[in-house]
């Protein structure tokens, strides 16, 4: 088991018809690390929505033939998905499109509603019919329900936010407006920028703005709704009571690209600091520091700088395999690490190695990486983790939904070191997390169990996909 991303969202508003689908394509390509199960684009061509969505990577789904079929338009939204609610099925691909009495809506969502089960159950009892098993459809349904009596789409979204709990960074498109929305806690990142010719771009991360030549303007604030339309750019506070900011700290440790800046903090620098803090908390005599590609590399560089131990490239990652590469079966999981990573034997042979990674979940992958280094000739292996131990589920978009498979819930640090075959093991201390971003306003519930919202009644990822009990005959 490994930690998976949530999703990535992207939106474009242009003052003139242009090839907005191309901009979304490049933006989604830059956000591919956030989700590799499926992707989709919806283009607004003078009120007509043209879309294409499917399972697969961006370059697999959006072939040259598919892209050529998109019309020019003034707005578009896009999405890359790793599902934390609902299975990997084509029906769950986003953006979700809705045609209702007052118009149309296309919605892309990054995050996870912590009250999705309760909301959907109430809606179904009132006669609502759902076509997907994703919590995003619940958001779309509530917004469209509010739109029937609201004077504008932004007013409808503001009313809907009063019902939503948990993490949601949204990009949504009506026939005439593009909206960017962030939940009151700001769990997931969202920002916008503008190109030289006045085209506005919204994205989960700033790296995607740069990919389309847009200059970063600012982050969407927690609880804020930003509206892009012919009237210009407008902002309103959408939540009735804006909660205290709780950006997911794991965005900085693992999820985001290192060239992104989130809430004013460069991700690369946060990871360097994690490595430096690790070196101070868990020093060791060694000859070489290496990182597990990709998110462990920056922390390894920070550890090397703080400790004075030389930094080296000890593991090579196969760039043609994504984070969500599917192993053919449990019996072949051992081959998966070898396919994704290969050690550089000449670098570590006979060396005492400090190995830096971002997390240990079940311990299986870490153990196999340690085995690779041993086979490559490493004399000693001291593993250091740039995050505290995972002890609790996440309900806000990270695929950690059970304590059953979290090795740190069942073993001490010394026992985990023995299980994975390392000579020593050290985690980033919980109290050092604040130093990564220079602010106490972050969520660390997966480490300490202190949740900013109520714990969901049903936490299963497939809670909307349960099979019926066996038929007993009769009716």
C-alpha positions as CSV (number, residue, x, y, z in Angstrom):
1,X,0.0,0.0,0.0
2,X,1.3,3.5,-0.9
3,X,-0.1,7.0,-0.3
4,X,-2.0,8.3,-3.3
5,X,-2.7,11.8,-4.4
6,X,-6.1,13.3,-4.5
7,X,-6.9,15.2,-7.7
8,X,-5.9,18.2,-9.7
9,X,-8.2,20.9,-11.1
10,X,-7.7,23.5,-13.8
11,X,-9.8,26.2,-15.3
12,X,-9.6,28.9,-18.0
13,X,-11.5,32.1,-18.7
14,X,-10.6,34.0,-21.8
15,X,-11.9,37.4,-23.0
16,X,-12.1,36.1,-26.6
17,X,-12.7,32.7,-28.2
18,X,-9.5,30.7,-28.4
19,X,-8.2,27.1,-28.2
20,X,-8.9,26.9,-24.4
21,X,-8.8,23.1,-24.5
22,X,-5.1,23.3,-25.4
23,X,-4.4,25.4,-22.3
24,X,-6.3,22.9,-20.1
25,X,-4.3,20.1,-21.7
26,X,-1.0,21.6,-20.8
27,X,-2.3,22.6,-17.4
28,X,-3.5,19.0,-16.6
29,X,-0.1,17.7,-17.9
30,X,1.6,19.8,-15.2
31,X,-0.8,18.4,-12.6
32,X,-0.6,14.8,-13.7
33,X,1.3,13.9,-10.5
34,X,-2.0,14.6,-8.5
35,X,-4.0,11.9,-10.2
36,X,-3.4,9.2,-12.9
37,X,-6.6,7.2,-12.9
38,X,-8.6,9.4,-15.2
39,X,-8.9,12.9,-16.7
40,X,-11.4,15.1,-18.5
41,X,-11.9,18.5,-20.2
42,X,-15.1,20.5,-20.8
43,X,-15.1,23.5,-23.2
44,X,-17.7,26.2,-23.2
45,X,-18.4,27.3,-26.8
46,X,-20.9,30.1,-26.5
47,X,-23.0,28.2,-24.0
48,X,-22.6,24.8,-25.6
49,X,-20.5,22.4,-23.6
50,X,-18.2,20.0,-25.4
51,X,-16.4,17.4,-23.3
52,X,-14.2,14.3,-23.4
53,X,-13.4,12.2,-20.3
54,X,-11.9,8.7,-19.9
55,X,-9.7,6.5,-17.8
56,X,-5.9,7.0,-18.3
57,X,-3.2,9.5,-18.4
58,X,-3.6,12.9,-20.0
59,X,-1.5,12.0,-23.1
60,X,-3.4,8.7,-23.4
61,X,-6.9,10.2,-23.2
62,X,-6.3,13.4,-25.1
63,X,-4.8,12.2,-28.4
64,X,-4.3,14.6,-31.3
65,X,-7.6,13.5,-32.9
66,X,-9.5,14.1,-29.6
67,X,-7.9,17.6,-29.2
68,X,-8.7,18.5,-32.8
69,X,-12.4,17.9,-32.1
70,X,-12.6,20.5,-29.4
71,X,-14.0,23.9,-30.6
72,X,-12.6,27.3,-29.6
73,X,-14.3,28.7,-26.6
74,X,-14.1,31.3,-23.9
75,X,-14.0,29.0,-20.9
76,X,-12.9,25.5,-20.0
77,X,-12.4,23.3,-17.0
78,X,-10.3,20.2,-16.6
79,X,-9.5,17.5,-14.0
80,X,-7.0,14.7,-13.3
81,X,-8.3,12.1,-10.8
82,X,-7.2,9.8,-8.1
83,X,-10.5,8.8,-6.4
84,X,-10.7,8.9,-2.6
85,X,-14.5,8.3,-2.8
86,X,-15.9,6.0,-5.5
87,X,-14.2,3.5,-7.7
88,X,-12.0,3.8,-10.8
89,X,-14.7,3.8,-13.3
90,X,-15.4,5.9,-16.4
91,X,-18.7,7.1,-14.9
92,X,-16.7,8.8,-12.1
93,X,-14.5,10.8,-14.4
94,X,-14.6,14.5,-14.0
95,X,-15.5,17.3,-14.6
96,X,-19.1,16.4,-13.8
97,X,-21.7,18.1,-16.1
98,X,-25.2,19.0,-15.1
99,X,-28.0,20.4,-17.2
100,X,-30.7,22.0,-15.0
101,X,-33.6,24.4,-15.3
102,X,-31.5,27.6,-15.1
103,X,-28.6,26.4,-17.3
104,X,-25.5,24.3,-17.3
105,X,-22.8,23.5,-14.9
106,X,-19.4,21.7,-15.2
107,X,-17.6,20.9,-11.9
108,X,-14.1,19.7,-11.1
109,X,-13.3,18.8,-7.5
110,X,-10.1,18.3,-5.5
111,X,-10.6,16.9,-2.0
112,X,-13.1,14.8,-0.1
113,X,-16.3,15.7,1.7
114,X,-16.3,14.3,5.3
115,X,-20.1,14.4,5.4
116,X,-20.7,13.0,1.9
117,X,-22.5,9.9,3.1
118,X,-25.0,11.8,5.3
119,X,-25.6,14.4,2.5
120,X,-26.2,11.8,-0.2
121,X,-28.5,9.7,2.0
122,X,-30.7,12.7,2.7
123,X,-30.8,13.7,-0.9
124,X,-31.7,10.2,-2.0
125,X,-34.5,10.1,0.5
126,X,-35.8,13.3,-1.0
127,X,-35.9,11.7,-4.5
128,X,-32.5,12.6,-5.9
129,X,-31.0,10.1,-8.4
130,X,-27.3,9.8,-8.6
131,X,-25.4,8.5,-11.6
132,X,-21.9,8.2,-10.1
133,X,-20.4,7.0,-6.9
134,X,-18.2,10.1,-6.4
135,X,-18.8,12.7,-3.7
136,X,-18.4,15.3,-6.4
137,X,-21.8,14.6,-7.7
138,X,-23.2,15.4,-4.3
139,X,-21.6,18.8,-4.4
140,X,-23.0,19.4,-7.9
141,X,-26.5,18.3,-6.8
142,X,-26.5,20.7,-3.8
143,X,-25.3,23.6,-6.0
144,X,-27.9,23.0,-8.7
145,X,-30.6,22.7,-6.0
146,X,-29.6,26.0,-4.5
147,X,-29.4,27.6,-8.0
148,X,-33.1,27.1,-8.5
149,X,-33.8,29.9,-6.0
150,X,-30.5,31.8,-5.9
151,X,-30.1,35.0,-8.0
152,X,-26.7,33.9,-9.4
153,X,-24.4,30.9,-9.6
154,X,-22.0,32.4,-7.1
155,X,-24.9,32.9,-4.6
156,X,-25.9,29.3,-5.1
157,X,-22.4,28.1,-4.4
158,X,-22.3,30.3,-1.3
159,X,-25.5,28.7,0.0
160,X,-24.2,25.2,-0.9
161,X,-21.1,25.7,1.2
162,X,-23.2,25.9,4.3
163,X,-24.0,22.2,3.8
164,X,-20.5,20.9,2.9
165,X,-17.9,19.7,5.3
166,X,-14.4,18.6,4.6
167,X,-12.0,19.4,1.8
168,X,-13.1,20.9,-1.5
169,X,-11.2,23.0,-3.9
170,X,-13.5,23.5,-6.9
171,X,-13.4,24.9,-10.4
172,X,-16.8,25.2,-11.9
173,X,-18.2,26.7,-15.0
174,X,-21.7,28.0,-15.9
175,X,-22.7,29.2,-19.3
176,X,-21.3,32.7,-18.6
177,X,-18.9,32.5,-15.6
178,X,-15.9,30.6,-14.2
179,X,-15.7,30.1,-10.4
180,X,-12.9,29.1,-8.1
181,X,-13.9,27.9,-4.7
182,X,-12.0,26.8,-1.6
183,X,-13.4,25.3,1.5
184,X,-13.3,27.3,4.8
185,X,-10.4,25.4,6.1
186,X,-8.4,25.6,2.9
187,X,-7.3,21.9,3.1
188,X,-6.3,21.7,-0.6
189,X,-4.4,24.3,-2.5
190,X,-6.0,26.5,-5.3
191,X,-4.6,29.6,-7.0
192,X,-5.1,31.7,-10.1
193,X,-3.0,33.7,-12.5
194,X,-3.3,35.7,-15.7
195,X,-1.6,35.6,-19.1
196,X,-0.2,38.5,-21.0
197,X,-3.3,38.7,-23.2
198,X,-5.7,38.8,-20.2
199,X,-6.7,35.1,-20.0
200,X,-7.3,34.0,-16.4
201,X,-6.2,30.5,-15.3
202,X,-7.1,28.6,-12.1
203,X,-5.1,25.6,-10.9
204,X,-4.5,23.3,-8.0
205,X,-0.8,24.3,-8.0
206,X,1.2,27.3,-9.3
207,X,3.4,25.0,-11.5
208,X,0.4,24.5,-13.8
209,X,0.1,28.3,-14.2
210,X,3.7,28.5,-15.4
211,X,3.1,25.6,-17.8
212,X,0.6,27.8,-19.8
213,X,2.5,31.1,-19.5
214,X,0.3,32.6,-16.8
215,X,1.7,34.8,-14.1
216,X,0.7,33.9,-10.6
217,X,-1.7,36.4,-9.0
218,X,-2.6,34.8,-5.6
219,X,-4.0,31.8,-3.8
220,X,-7.7,31.5,-3.4
221,X,-8.4,32.2,0.3
222,X,-10.1,29.7,2.6
223,X,-13.9,30.0,2.2
224,X,-13.5,32.3,-0.8
225,X,-15.4,32.3,-4.1
226,X,-13.7,34.0,-7.0
227,X,-15.8,34.8,-10.1
228,X,-14.3,35.4,-13.5
229,X,-16.8,36.9,-16.1
230,X,-17.2,39.6,-18.6
231,X,-17.7,42.0,-15.6
232,X,-14.2,41.2,-14.4
233,X,-12.8,39.4,-11.4
234,X,-15.0,39.5,-8.2
235,X,-14.5,37.9,-4.8
236,X,-16.9,37.0,-2.1
237,X,-16.7,35.1,1.2
238,X,-18.8,32.0,0.5
239,X,-18.9,30.3,3.9
240,X,-21.1,31.6,6.6
241,X,-18.4,31.2,9.2
242,X,-14.9,31.0,7.7
243,X,-12.9,28.4,9.7
244,X,-9.3,28.6,10.7
245,X,-7.0,27.7,7.9
246,X,-5.9,24.0,7.9
247,X,-3.8,23.4,4.7
248,X,-2.8,19.7,4.5
249,X,0.8,19.5,5.6
250,X,1.4,16.5,3.3
251,X,1.0,18.8,0.3
252,X,4.4,20.1,1.2
253,X,5.9,16.8,2.2
254,X,4.7,14.7,-0.8
255,X,1.7,15.7,-3.0
256,X,2.7,18.9,-4.6
257,X,5.4,19.4,-7.2
258,X,8.6,20.9,-5.7
259,X,8.5,23.8,-8.1
260,X,5.0,24.9,-6.8
261,X,4.4,27.6,-4.2
262,X,1.5,27.0,-1.9
263,X,0.2,29.8,0.4
264,X,3.4,31.7,-0.1
265,X,5.7,28.7,0.8
266,X,7.9,27.2,-1.9
267,X,7.4,23.4,-1.7
268,X,11.1,22.7,-2.5
269,X,12.2,24.8,0.5
270,X,9.8,23.1,2.8
271,X,11.2,19.8,1.8
272,X,14.8,21.0,2.3
273,X,13.8,22.2,5.8
274,X,12.3,18.7,6.5
275,X,15.7,17.1,5.7
276,X,17.6,19.6,7.8
277,X,15.3,19.0,10.8
278,X,15.7,15.3,10.3
279,X,19.5,15.6,10.4
280,X,19.2,17.4,13.7
281,X,16.7,15.1,15.2
282,X,18.2,11.8,14.0
283,X,22.0,12.2,13.3
284,X,24.1,9.2,12.3
285,X,27.6,8.5,11.1
286,X,27.4,7.7,7.4
287,X,29.2,8.1,4.1
288,X,26.3,9.0,1.8
289,X,22.8,10.5,1.8
290,X,20.4,9.4,-1.0
291,X,16.7,10.0,-1.5
292,X,13.9,7.9,-2.8
293,X,12.7,9.5,-6.1
294,X,10.9,11.8,-6.4
295,X,9.6,13.4,-3.2
296,X,12.5,12.2,-1.1
297,X,15.2,13.9,-3.1
298,X,14.8,17.4,-1.8
299,X,14.7,16.2,1.9
300,X,17.8,14.1,1.2
301,X,19.6,17.2,-0.1
302,X,18.5,19.1,3.1
303,X,19.7,16.2,5.3
304,X,23.1,16.2,3.5
305,X,23.6,20.0,3.8
306,X,22.8,20.0,7.6
307,X,24.8,16.9,8.4
308,X,27.8,17.5,6.2
309,X,27.4,14.0,4.7
310,X,27.8,13.9,0.9
311,X,24.7,13.7,-1.2
312,X,24.5,11.2,-4.0
313,X,22.1,9.7,-6.6
314,X,21.7,6.2,-5.4
315,X,18.3,5.2,-6.9
316,X,17.1,5.7,-10.5
317,X,13.4,6.0,-11.1
318,X,11.8,4.6,-14.3
319,X,10.1,7.8,-15.6
320,X,7.6,5.8,-17.7
321,X,5.8,4.4,-14.7
322,X,3.4,6.6,-12.8
323,X,2.8,6.6,-9.0
324,X,-0.4,4.6,-9.5
325,X,1.2,1.8,-11.6
326,X,-0.9,-1.4,-10.9
327,X,0.9,-4.5,-9.9
328,X,-0.4,-7.7,-11.7
329,X,-0.9,-9.4,-8.4
330,X,0.2,-9.7,-4.8
331,X,2.7,-12.4,-5.6
332,X,4.5,-10.1,-8.0
333,X,4.7,-7.0,-5.7
334,X,8.3,-7.7,-5.2
335,X,9.0,-7.1,-8.9
336,X,7.1,-3.7,-8.8
337,X,9.9,-2.0,-6.8
338,X,12.5,-3.3,-9.2
339,X,10.5,-2.0,-12.2
340,X,10.1,1.4,-10.7
341,X,13.5,1.8,-9.0
342,X,17.0,0.6,-9.7
343,X,20.1,1.2,-7.4
344,X,23.3,2.7,-8.6
345,X,25.7,0.0,-7.2
346,X,28.9,2.0,-7.9
347,X,27.7,4.8,-5.7
348,X,26.8,2.9,-2.6
349,X,29.0,-0.2,-2.6
350,X,30.7,-0.5,0.8
351,X,29.0,2.7,2.0
352,X,27.1,3.5,5.1
353,X,23.9,5.0,3.5
354,X,21.3,7.4,4.9
355,X,18.1,6.7,2.9
356,X,15.4,9.4,2.9
357,X,11.8,8.8,2.0
358,X,8.6,10.8,2.6
359,X,6.6,8.1,4.5
360,X,6.2,4.5,5.6
361,X,2.7,3.1,5.3
362,X,2.6,-0.7,5.4
363,X,6.4,-1.1,5.3
364,X,6.4,-3.5,2.3
365,X,7.8,-1.0,-0.2
366,X,10.4,0.4,2.3
367,X,11.5,-3.1,3.0
368,X,12.1,-3.9,-0.6
369,X,14.0,-0.7,-1.2
370,X,16.3,-1.6,1.7
371,X,16.7,-5.0,0.2
372,X,17.7,-3.4,-3.2
373,X,20.4,-1.3,-1.5
374,X,21.7,-4.3,0.4
375,X,22.0,-6.3,-2.8
376,X,23.8,-3.3,-4.4
377,X,26.5,-3.5,-1.7
378,X,25.4,-0.9,0.9
379,X,27.2,-1.6,4.2
380,X,24.7,0.0,6.5
381,X,21.3,1.6,5.8
382,X,19.8,4.2,8.1
383,X,16.3,5.2,7.0
384,X,15.0,8.6,7.7
385,X,11.4,9.7,7.0
386,X,10.5,13.4,6.3
387,X,7.1,13.0,8.0
388,X,5.9,11.8,11.4
389,X,4.4,8.2,11.6
390,X,1.0,7.7,10.1
391,X,-1.3,6.8,13.0
392,X,-4.8,7.9,11.8
393,X,-7.0,7.9,8.7
394,X,-7.4,11.0,6.5
395,X,-10.9,12.1,5.6
396,X,-9.9,15.1,3.4
397,X,-8.6,13.6,0.2
398,X,-5.6,11.5,1.1
399,X,-6.1,7.7,0.5
400,X,-5.5,6.7,4.1
401,X,-8.8,5.3,5.2
402,X,-7.9,2.6,7.8
403,X,-5.5,2.0,10.6
404,X,-5.4,-1.7,9.8
405,X,-2.5,-1.3,7.3
406,X,-0.6,1.4,9.1
407,X,2.5,-0.2,10.4
408,X,3.2,2.5,12.9
409,X,-0.1,1.7,14.6
410,X,1.1,-1.8,15.5
411,X,4.9,-1.5,16.0
412,X,7.5,0.7,17.7
413,X,10.1,2.6,15.6
414,X,12.7,0.0,16.6
415,X,10.4,-2.9,15.5
416,X,9.6,-1.2,12.2
417,X,13.4,-0.8,11.5
418,X,13.8,-4.5,12.1
419,X,10.8,-5.4,9.9
420,X,12.1,-3.3,6.9
421,X,15.7,-4.4,7.5
422,X,17.2,-1.0,8.2
423,X,20.0,-0.5,10.7
424,X,18.2,2.4,12.2
425,X,15.0,4.5,11.6
426,X,14.0,8.0,12.4
427,X,10.9,10.0,11.7
428,X,10.4,13.8,11.5
429,X,9.3,14.9,15.0
430,X,5.7,16.0,15.2
431,X,6.7,19.3,16.8
432,X,8.9,20.2,13.8
433,X,6.1,20.3,11.2
434,X,5.3,23.9,11.9
435,X,8.8,24.9,10.9
436,X,8.3,23.5,7.4
437,X,5.9,26.2,6.5
438,X,6.4,28.8,9.2
439,X,2.8,28.7,10.4
440,X,0.6,26.7,12.8
441,X,-2.3,26.7,10.4
442,X,-2.1,23.3,9.0
443,X,-3.8,19.9,9.3
444,X,-1.9,17.0,10.8
445,X,-4.8,14.8,11.7
446,X,-3.2,11.7,10.0
447,X,-0.3,12.1,12.5
448,X,-2.1,13.1,15.8
449,X,-5.8,12.3,15.2
450,X,-7.0,15.9,15.9
451,X,-9.5,16.5,13.1
452,X,-10.7,20.0,12.1
453,X,-14.2,18.6,11.3
454,X,-16.5,15.8,12.6
455,X,-15.4,12.3,11.8
456,X,-17.5,10.8,9.0
457,X,-20.2,8.2,9.9
458,X,-19.0,5.9,7.1
459,X,-15.4,6.1,6.0
460,X,-15.2,3.4,3.2
461,X,-14.0,4.6,-0.1
462,X,-16.5,2.3,-1.8
463,X,-19.4,3.2,0.5
464,X,-21.7,4.1,-2.5
465,X,-20.8,0.8,-4.3
466,X,-21.8,-1.9,-1.9
467,X,-23.2,-5.1,-3.3
468,X,-26.7,-6.4,-2.3
469,X,-26.9,-9.3,0.1
470,X,-27.3,-12.7,-1.4
471,X,-30.8,-13.4,-2.7
472,X,-32.8,-15.7,-0.5
473,X,-35.5,-16.6,-3.0
474,X,-39.1,-15.5,-2.9
475,X,-39.8,-12.0,-4.2
